[in-house]
């Protein structure tokens, strides 16, 4: 992996966000020439401080991925593109469906068009989501599971993923889509409180505030630490046999939300309380979920290395070392 990315020209959209910044730093350490594109829209939690201490070693463009003209000037000449920019709040997607459509679907089509006309040889790795499966009919969920999103976010991500597959099939472009599950770790957004329960729980735990579990907290999930997700993205970019594929990420172990909170209490002091499910969240809750990642593991050799307990320890330690105000 380290040899492959040395001297490669790599574009990371959403590169000042949680996953994007961690990946951009890894790529820089591997010797790649990294170009970060991010709009730094406040409600998405991105910050240039996420790129420290390697910020000066990267090229950074403060552009919106919805701006096709701007993308058209950046795409030519790059070897790989990691398409990580997006809106990930399921609740926000229901409240602003047109905005979600622009960010999670139309912008991806714009990127593909820019590459088709300006750099068709580039490899594009797209960060998709487990959300497009909807409520699982069985677990663990493999890639053959029916697709039935329960919110606008899942529908738009599914449409974008299908564009990537189509452009690979019709135009021969090199694309890979990874369906991410609950990703956590250093640099994740804890301030906006709109990106799922993991960030909310971590934020409240670090402040010593009570954590509320919806229902009885028995819903089960799988979790991937950010370093493992970066490994998966890098493998997707460097492995030719994966091109044109769609793959799940996931973990061997699952935990209920209550178990997650209890494990978090090993590293902080707070109370846990069960509360009724808010109707708007209950309507889009998927119940239990676990991803079967055997297909990706067999094709790439990827296997997550960091368990939940160790990952939470690293995450809490990271945030306790950060200043309270991580401004841009």
Secondary structure as GFF3:
##gff-version 3
##sequence-region A 1 328
A	DSSP	alpha_helix	2	5	.	.	.	ID=ss1
A	DSSP	beta_strand	9	13	.	.	.	ID=ss2
A	DSSP	alpha_helix	18	29	.	.	.	ID=ss3
A	DSSP	beta_strand	33	37	.	.	.	ID=ss4
A	DSSP	three_ten_helix	42	44	.	.	.	ID=ss5
A	DSSP	three_ten_helix	48	51	.	.	.	ID=ss6
A	DSSP	three_ten_helix	55	57	.	.	.	ID=ss7
A	DSSP	beta_strand	59	61	.	.	.	ID=ss8
A	DSSP	alpha_helix	68	75	.	.	.	ID=ss9
A	DSSP	beta_strand	80	83	.	.	.	ID=ss10
A	DSSP	alpha_helix	90	95	.	.	.	ID=ss11
A	DSSP	alpha_helix	97	101	.	.	.	ID=ss12
A	DSSP	pi_helix	102	106	.	.	.	ID=ss13
A	DSSP	alpha_helix	107	118	.	.	.	ID=ss14
A	DSSP	beta_strand	123	129	.	.	.	ID=ss15
A	DSSP	three_ten_helix	130	133	.	.	.	ID=ss16
A	DSSP	alpha_helix	152	171	.	.	.	ID=ss17
A	DSSP	beta_strand	174	180	.	.	.	ID=ss18
A	DSSP	beta_strand	182	184	.	.	.	ID=ss19
A	DSSP	alpha_helix	197	206	.	.	.	ID=ss20
A	DSSP	beta_strand	211	214	.	.	.	ID=ss21
A	DSSP	beta_strand	220	221	.	.	.	ID=ss22
A	DSSP	beta_strand	223	225	.	.	.	ID=ss23
A	DSSP	alpha_helix	226	238	.	.	.	ID=ss24
A	DSSP	three_ten_helix	240	242	.	.	.	ID=ss25
A	DSSP	beta_strand	246	248	.	.	.	ID=ss26
A	DSSP	beta_strand	255	256	.	.	.	ID=ss27
A	DSSP	alpha_helix	257	264	.	.	.	ID=ss28
A	DSSP	beta_strand	272	275	.	.	.	ID=ss29
A	DSSP	alpha_helix	279	282	.	.	.	ID=ss30
A	DSSP	alpha_helix	294	300	.	.	.	ID=ss31
A	DSSP	alpha_helix	308	320	.	.	.	ID=ss32
###
